[in-house]
Amino acid sequence: MGLVSAGAQAQTVVRIGHVGPVSGPQAHYGRDNENGARMAIEELNAQGVTVGGKKLKFELIAEDDAADPKQGTAAAQKLCDAKVNGVVGHLNSGTTIPAAKVYSQCGLPMISPSATNPELTTLGYKQVFRLLANDNALGAGLARYAADTLKLKKVAIIDDRTAYGKGVADVFARTAKELGLEVVSQQYTNDKAVDFSAILTAIKSKKPDGIFFGGMDPQAGPMLRQMQQLGLTKVYLFGGDGICTDKLMDLSSGARTLGNVVCAVGGASLDKLPSGKDWRARYETRFPKQFQVYSPYTYDATMVLVDAMKRANSTDPKVYGPKLVEAAYQGVTAKVMFEPNGELKNPAMTLYTYKDGKKVAIN
């Protein structure tokens, strides 16, 4: 952390690390996440934040993990070695969980804006936090909607075998069975696949009312096109926040089945949040046509780190880190308060569908 004198007032450089996939098929999520953190850094610099009588100059140290666990731990180690002051990320549960161990060992607080696998907060790492509802809430919420609101009887399940995809699919399957839904088929793919015709043909013979897909939008898009081609035009496609993006419209190439999607995101709809519309307008001005899902969460995560620094009167992770659990920060996405294990208190959840090529909130 460098000290440089700026006129009469000393400046402290505070470096916030961000990690997400900014290359590969999930790059649109990674860029959106990085944009949210960058926007927070720019606004903080414009505010002229002081801590301990010194003016802070914030810098974003952005790394790419390409949604790959090995690259994720390498990026985490790089941020530890660079002695950044705190970390926002990673995007995927499969990268966040192994990276959390690295940050824990080097004493860096980490707030994930989007890793929803429940395991993250059960590992006993003191300074790991999550800024949205986990898969227990998302998977169960979707199963309840399928059973109670849509009155479906039979569902099939596909997951991509990642920590996220398998995790959210398992919760959906378990809750669906508890609610009396019949799970007629369980199929597996991977997070690089684009051809699902064999899986969907096997599922079609079982005549399900809905299919749950645990995975991300680069797979859900082609899946929707192939569902249309195979005549699965009346079958719902359920999914977690991984498929609940604006880009799903493009990735499905305007397939009619897009209207059958029901997806869940941990958090309230931006349009319904007091400062949400204003935030989205600022984002669109700064980063036109790049919004996906989680940039408001990376924005809030960055602000929550800095809020803890202010309350601790220190930018040292050892000093401000323990203050994070006491957060009561009014963010864009929520009033951010944490449980002792790092989970968000009272997380909201919103279900979405797609109407006339636009993502719209159901509840």
Sequence and secondary structure as in RCSB ss.txt:
>XXXX:A:sequence
MGLVSAGAQAQTVVRIGHVGPVSGPQAHYGRDNENGARMAIEELNAQGVTVGGKKLKFELIAEDDAADPKQGTAA
AQKLCDAKVNGVVGHLNSGTTIPAAKVYSQCGLPMISPSATNPELTTLGYKQVFRLLANDNALGAGLARYAADTL
KLKKVAIIDDRTAYGKGVADVFARTAKELGLEVVSQQYTNDKAVDFSAILTAIKSKKPDGIFFGGMDPQAGPMLR
QMQQLGLTKVYLFGGDGICTDKLMDLSSGARTLGNVVCAVGGASLDKLPSGKDWRARYETRFPKQFQVYSPYTYD
ATMVLVDAMKRANSTDPKVYGPKLVEAAYQGVTAKVMFEPNGELKNPAMTLYTYKDGKKVAIN
>XXXX:A:secstr
  EEEETTEEEEEEEEEEEE  SSTTHHHHHHHHHHHHHHHHHHHHHT EETTEEEEEEEEEEE TT HHHHHHH
HHHHHHTT SEEEE SSHHHHHHHHHHHHHHT  EEESS   GGGGGS  TTEEE S  HHHHHHHHHHIIIIIS
   EEEEEE SSHHHHHHHHHHHHHHHHTT EEEEEEE  TT    HHHHHHHHTT  SEEEEES HHHHHHHHH
HHHHTT TT EEEE TTT STTHHHHTTT GGGGGEEEEEES  GGGSTTHHHHHHHHHHHSTT   SSHHHHHH
HHHHHHHHHHHHT   HHHHGGGGGG  EE SSSEE B TTS BSS  EEEEEEETTEEEE  
